[in-house]
Structure formats: C-alpha cells, structure tokens
C-alpha cells in the first residue's frame, strides 16, 4: 500500500512529472505542507505548465488521490481470480507487505482525509469514491464466500483495514501480517 508513482500512461511528460513529484512529496510530508512552487521546481516545469494541467492545487491533489485509487484497484486485479476467501485474505495480506516497505507512512487516503475533512470538497469526494468501491468489493467477496451478513462484515473489515493501516505506521509492523491474517480469518468464520 506504500504510495508509488505510477507507470500509468499520461497525457504529457510534464503532467506526469508534476504528478510523480506531488505524489512523493504529499506522501512523505503531507499535502498542506507542500506548496505548489516546490512541486513545480521538483518537476522542472514552468508555473504556466502547472496551471495548464492543474488549475489549482486541489485539482492536483484530486489527481493524486484518483491515481492512488487506480493503483489500488490495479493491485487487487493483479491478484487474479482466486476463490473469494483466498482473495479476501490476499487483499488484507497486502497491509503487512506495505508496512514493511521503506518509507511507509500509512494509507494515502486516510492521510488525505485528515487534511480534507469537508465531505463536499472534491478531494474528499474522490477519497469517498475509493472507499465505496473497496466496501462494495469486500461485500461482493463475502457474499460469494457464503457469508451470512456480508454488508455488516464488510463494514467491520473496513474498520479493521483502517486500523491495520495506521498500526503498520505507528506500531512495530513485524507482527502485522500475523495479526491481519488472524483477524480476517476470525471475521470470515463468524458468518459461516
């Protein structure tokens, strides 16, 4: 889950550099702590180039969040067509893997939510879109696995997911993989 820059095709090399620079800086230092001038300098573009791609910093932040969403969906798609139970476990195993990566600073969506508390802000709406997608994914996998209450259990797993993402950043992450597997296994067995 560590934030990485994308190899996703982009409309222009300058836009790609801006987004890659913003991604590194936003994740490492926080969104509000990083100014546009620093992103422009890091991307080696002119201010006019920045504004031709992103009319405001919030437009850049939204693009950053949307790309993190795309990367998350891609990572889950790359798990392949595992049976529902194994796919659920594999999704949660990603937390343990992410927490061991150098520079792991928690979930980019949760980090951004702390900086964008207004639910009407377009950045926050992009975060909420990602969370809706993830919740629906979990519900579908739980239902396909024959869980008796996939809606409530998906909500519980979201809370667990959020807690594990934070724990991976603030606590010793060496036990995170084991704790994650144990927690999800227990939740899956409750509804059978």
LINPEVEN-V622990 format. One record per backbone hydrogen bond with DSSP energy under -0.5 kcal/mol. CO is the residue of the C=O (numbers start at 1). NH is the residue of the N-H. If there is no record, write none. Layout:
BEGIN
co->(CO & CO)
nh->(NH & NH)
END
This chain:
BEGIN
co->(12 & 13 & 14 & 15 & 16 & 17 & 18 & 19 & 20 & 21 & 22 & 23 & 24 & 25 & 25 & 26 & 30 & 31 & 33 & 35 & 36 & 37 & 38 & 39 & 40 & 40 & 41 & 46 & 47 & 48 & 49 & 50 & 50 & 56 & 57 & 58 & 59 & 60 & 61 & 62 & 63 & 64 & 65 & 66 & 67 & 68 & 69 & 70 & 71 & 72 & 73 & 74 & 76 & 77 & 80 & 83 & 84 & 85 & 86 & 87 & 88 & 89 & 90 & 91 & 92 & 92 & 93 & 94 & 95 & 96 & 97 & 98 & 101 & 106 & 107 & 108 & 109 & 110 & 111 & 112 & 112 & 117 & 118 & 121 & 122 & 123 & 124 & 125 & 126 & 127 & 128 & 129 & 130 & 131 & 132 & 133 & 134 & 135 & 136 & 137 & 138 & 139 & 140 & 141 & 142 & 143 & 147 & 149 & 150 & 151 & 152 & 153 & 154 & 155 & 156 & 157 & 158 & 159 & 160 & 161 & 162 & 163 & 164 & 166 & 166 & 167 & 172 & 173 & 173 & 175 & 176 & 177 & 178 & 179 & 180 & 181 & 182 & 183 & 184 & 185 & 186 & 187 & 189 & 191)
nh->(16 & 17 & 18 & 19 & 20 & 21 & 22 & 23 & 24 & 25 & 26 & 27 & 28 & 29 & 30 & 30 & 34 & 34 & 35 & 39 & 40 & 41 & 42 & 43 & 44 & 45 & 44 & 50 & 51 & 52 & 53 & 53 & 54 & 60 & 61 & 62 & 63 & 64 & 65 & 66 & 67 & 68 & 69 & 70 & 71 & 72 & 73 & 74 & 75 & 76 & 77 & 78 & 79 & 80 & 82 & 87 & 88 & 89 & 90 & 91 & 92 & 93 & 94 & 94 & 95 & 96 & 97 & 98 & 99 & 100 & 100 & 101 & 104 & 105 & 111 & 112 & 113 & 114 & 115 & 115 & 116 & 119 & 121 & 125 & 126 & 127 & 128 & 129 & 130 & 131 & 132 & 133 & 134 & 135 & 136 & 137 & 138 & 139 & 140 & 141 & 142 & 143 & 144 & 145 & 147 & 146 & 150 & 153 & 154 & 155 & 156 & 157 & 158 & 159 & 160 & 161 & 162 & 163 & 164 & 165 & 166 & 167 & 168 & 169 & 170 & 171 & 175 & 176 & 177 & 179 & 180 & 181 & 182 & 183 & 184 & 185 & 186 & 187 & 188 & 189 & 190 & 191 & 192 & 148)
END
